[in-house]
Amino acid sequence: MLNGLTIAFDLDGTLVETAPDLIAAANHVLTSDGFDPVEAHLIRDQISFGARAMISRGLEINKAVRTAEQVDELLARFLRHYEANIAVHSHAFPNVVDVLEACRARGARLVVCTNKRTYLSEQLLAALDIRGYFEGIAGRDTFDVCKPHPDHLLGAISMVGGDPLRALMVGDSDTDISTARAAGIPSVAVTFGYTDVPAVQLGATEVIEHYQDFDRALERIVARMPASVSPSSRKCE
């Protein structure tokens, strides 16, 4: 059983393949500003850095210069378009639902720890009918800090009543894995997400190529954790 274990999942590129809709939103704002759309592979690895980074890369590819205020306006336009088209092509990665169901059935607490805005995270997970698997969502605006600050992850664990000594982080990018490392929490890196550094080079505790491997990675991590945690040892209340 996984009673007392908290599993924090990143969202984009970890739980859900969101690239098609995010890239469509970026190209929407670029073309509405008179620029050429960019090919998906040229902007995909910027997803983990957020919408502003995607827009900035698109402008760079177009050899365009915009002020910070102009980029702010493009970002606002991006968010409006994305919210209205958040799950046109997005979908959970293969076997994600099986993993979530199995972990919940075995007693684990599940929480989303993402740099996506909270309202968009809620909307996306609801649209894909997987919101109910999670006891909480910690978005980029839930706390005063967000990943890679360790308090984002520690806060996500705390918000669902978990303990850092019995927790792990699942993510696809250096942002996720470095956050877990800073928090002193083991991690699982997936190889199919959005990163400019290969997942095997991120320094995660475990690396998986698909969610069919998740259970074995989870068991190896849990075997190295304390079997239980006393209240006095809790770090994040």
C-alpha positions as CSV (number, residue, x, y, z in Angstrom):
1,M,0.0,0.0,0.0
2,L,1.0,3.6,-0.6
3,N,-0.8,5.0,2.5
4,G,0.9,8.3,3.6
5,L,2.6,8.8,0.2
6,T,2.1,12.0,-1.7
7,I,2.8,12.1,-5.4
8,A,3.1,15.5,-7.0
9,F,2.8,15.7,-10.8
10,D,3.8,18.4,-13.2
11,L,1.0,19.0,-15.7
12,D,2.2,20.1,-19.2
13,G,4.4,17.4,-20.8
14,T,4.0,15.1,-17.8
15,L,0.4,14.3,-17.4
16,V,-1.0,15.9,-20.5
17,E,0.2,16.4,-24.1
18,T,-0.7,20.1,-24.3
19,A,1.8,21.1,-27.0
20,P,-0.6,21.2,-29.9
21,D,-3.0,23.7,-28.2
22,L,-0.2,25.8,-26.6
23,I,1.7,26.1,-29.9
24,A,-1.5,26.9,-31.7
25,A,-2.1,29.7,-29.2
26,A,1.4,31.0,-29.7
27,N,1.0,31.0,-33.5
28,H,-2.3,32.7,-33.1
29,V,-0.8,35.7,-31.4
30,L,2.2,35.8,-33.8
31,T,0.1,35.8,-36.9
32,S,-2.4,38.3,-35.5
33,D,0.6,40.6,-35.1
34,G,1.7,40.1,-38.7
35,F,4.4,37.4,-38.2
36,D,4.8,34.0,-39.7
37,P,3.7,31.0,-37.6
38,V,6.6,28.8,-36.3
39,E,7.0,25.1,-36.8
40,A,6.1,23.1,-33.7
41,H,9.5,21.5,-33.2
42,L,11.1,25.0,-33.0
43,I,9.1,26.1,-30.0
44,R,8.1,22.9,-28.2
45,D,11.0,22.8,-25.8
46,Q,10.0,26.3,-24.5
47,I,6.7,25.1,-23.1
48,S,8.2,24.2,-19.8
49,F,9.3,27.9,-19.4
50,G,5.8,29.2,-20.0
51,A,3.8,31.2,-22.5
52,R,6.0,34.2,-22.4
53,A,9.0,32.2,-23.4
54,M,7.1,30.6,-26.2
55,I,6.1,34.0,-27.6
56,S,9.6,35.3,-27.2
57,R,11.1,32.4,-29.1
58,G,8.5,32.9,-31.9
59,L,9.5,36.5,-32.1
60,E,13.1,35.6,-32.2
61,I,12.5,33.1,-35.0
62,N,10.7,35.9,-36.9
63,K,13.7,38.2,-36.2
64,A,11.3,40.6,-34.5
65,V,11.9,42.9,-31.6
66,R,9.1,43.9,-29.2
67,T,9.1,45.9,-26.0
68,A,8.2,44.3,-22.7
69,E,4.8,46.1,-22.8
70,Q,4.1,44.7,-26.3
71,V,5.0,41.2,-25.2
72,D,2.6,41.7,-22.2
73,E,-0.1,42.4,-24.7
74,L,0.8,39.4,-26.8
75,L,0.7,37.3,-23.6
76,A,-2.8,38.5,-22.7
77,R,-3.9,37.7,-26.2
78,F,-2.3,34.2,-25.9
79,L,-4.1,33.5,-22.6
80,R,-7.5,34.6,-24.0
81,H,-7.1,32.3,-27.0
82,Y,-5.7,29.4,-25.1
83,E,-8.5,29.5,-22.5
84,A,-11.1,29.3,-25.2
85,N,-9.3,26.4,-27.0
86,I,-7.6,24.6,-24.0
87,A,-8.5,21.1,-24.9
88,V,-9.0,21.0,-28.7
89,H,-6.1,18.6,-29.2
90,S,-4.7,18.1,-25.7
91,H,-5.0,14.7,-24.1
92,A,-3.6,12.7,-21.2
93,F,-0.5,10.7,-22.1
94,P,-0.9,6.9,-22.6
95,N,-1.6,5.0,-19.4
96,V,-1.8,8.2,-17.2
97,V,-5.3,7.3,-16.1
98,D,-4.3,3.8,-15.2
99,V,-1.4,5.1,-13.1
100,L,-3.6,7.7,-11.3
101,E,-6.3,5.1,-10.6
102,A,-3.8,2.6,-9.3
103,C,-2.0,5.1,-7.0
104,R,-5.3,6.3,-5.5
105,A,-6.5,2.8,-5.0
106,R,-3.3,2.0,-3.1
107,G,-3.8,5.0,-0.8
108,A,-1.5,7.7,-2.3
109,R,-2.4,11.4,-2.2
110,L,-2.1,13.0,-5.6
111,V,-1.5,16.7,-6.2
112,V,-0.6,18.8,-9.3
113,C,2.4,21.1,-8.9
114,T,2.6,23.2,-12.1
115,N,3.8,26.6,-13.3
116,K,0.6,26.8,-15.4
117,R,-1.9,29.3,-14.0
118,T,-4.3,27.6,-11.5
119,Y,-7.5,28.5,-13.3
120,L,-6.2,27.1,-16.6
121,S,-5.0,24.0,-14.8
122,E,-8.4,23.4,-13.3
123,Q,-10.1,24.0,-16.6
124,L,-7.8,21.7,-18.5
125,L,-8.0,18.8,-16.1
126,A,-11.8,19.2,-15.9
127,A,-12.1,19.2,-19.7
128,L,-10.1,15.9,-19.8
129,D,-12.1,14.4,-17.0
130,I,-9.1,13.7,-14.7
131,R,-9.5,16.6,-12.2
132,G,-11.1,14.2,-9.7
133,Y,-8.0,12.1,-9.2
134,F,-6.2,15.0,-7.5
135,E,-6.7,16.3,-4.0
136,G,-5.3,19.7,-4.9
137,I,-3.7,21.9,-7.6
138,A,-0.8,24.2,-6.9
139,G,-0.4,26.5,-9.9
140,R,2.1,29.2,-10.5
141,D,-0.1,31.7,-8.7
142,T,-1.2,29.5,-5.7
143,F,1.7,30.6,-3.5
144,D,4.1,33.6,-3.5
145,V,6.7,31.5,-5.3
146,C,6.6,28.9,-8.0
147,K,9.0,26.3,-9.4
148,P,12.0,26.0,-9.3
149,H,11.5,27.4,-5.8
150,P,11.2,24.4,-3.5
151,D,8.4,26.0,-1.4
152,H,6.1,25.6,-4.4
153,L,6.5,21.8,-4.2
154,L,6.6,21.7,-0.4
155,G,3.4,23.8,-0.3
156,A,1.7,21.5,-2.8
157,I,2.5,18.5,-0.6
158,S,1.3,20.4,2.5
159,M,-2.0,21.5,0.9
160,V,-3.1,17.9,0.6
161,G,-1.9,16.9,4.1
162,G,1.2,15.1,2.9
163,D,4.7,15.0,4.3
164,P,8.0,15.8,2.4
165,L,9.6,12.6,3.9
166,R,7.0,10.5,2.1
167,A,6.6,12.3,-1.2
168,L,8.0,12.4,-4.7
169,M,7.8,14.6,-7.8
170,V,7.0,13.5,-11.3
171,G,8.1,15.9,-14.1
172,D,9.5,16.3,-17.5
173,S,12.0,19.2,-17.3
174,D,14.9,20.6,-15.3
175,T,12.5,23.0,-13.6
176,D,10.7,20.0,-12.1
177,I,13.7,17.9,-11.2
178,S,15.7,20.8,-9.8
179,T,12.7,21.8,-7.7
180,A,12.5,18.3,-6.2
181,R,16.2,18.3,-5.5
182,A,16.1,21.6,-3.8
183,A,13.2,20.4,-1.6
184,G,15.1,17.2,-0.8
185,I,12.4,15.0,-2.5
186,P,13.0,12.1,-4.9
187,S,11.8,12.5,-8.5
188,V,10.8,10.7,-11.6
189,A,11.6,12.2,-15.0
190,V,9.5,11.3,-18.1
191,T,11.3,11.3,-21.4
192,F,8.4,12.4,-23.6
193,G,7.8,15.9,-22.3
194,Y,9.0,19.4,-23.1
195,T,12.7,20.0,-22.3
196,D,15.8,21.3,-24.0
197,V,17.9,18.9,-21.9
198,P,17.4,15.1,-22.4
199,A,15.5,13.7,-19.4
200,V,18.3,11.2,-18.6
201,Q,20.6,14.1,-18.0
202,L,18.4,15.9,-15.5
203,G,19.6,13.9,-12.5
204,A,16.2,12.5,-11.5
205,T,16.0,9.6,-9.1
206,E,14.3,7.5,-11.7
207,V,13.7,8.0,-15.5
208,I,10.8,6.4,-17.4
209,E,10.0,6.3,-21.1
210,H,6.3,5.6,-20.6
211,Y,3.9,5.2,-17.8
212,Q,3.9,1.5,-18.1
213,D,7.2,1.7,-16.3
214,F,5.9,4.0,-13.5
215,D,5.0,1.4,-11.0
216,R,8.5,-0.2,-11.0
217,A,10.1,3.2,-10.6
218,L,7.7,4.1,-7.8
219,E,8.4,0.9,-5.9
220,R,12.2,1.5,-6.0
221,I,11.7,5.0,-4.7
222,V,9.3,4.0,-1.9
223,A,11.6,1.2,-0.8
224,R,14.1,3.8,0.2
225,M,11.6,6.0,2.2
226,P,10.8,5.7,5.9
227,A,7.9,3.4,6.4
228,S,6.0,6.1,8.4
229,V,6.6,9.6,9.6
230,S,6.0,10.9,13.1
231,P,4.2,14.3,13.4
232,S,7.3,15.9,15.0
233,S,9.3,15.2,11.8
234,R,7.0,17.2,9.5
235,K,8.7,20.0,7.6
236,C,5.8,21.8,6.0
237,E,2.6,22.3,8.1
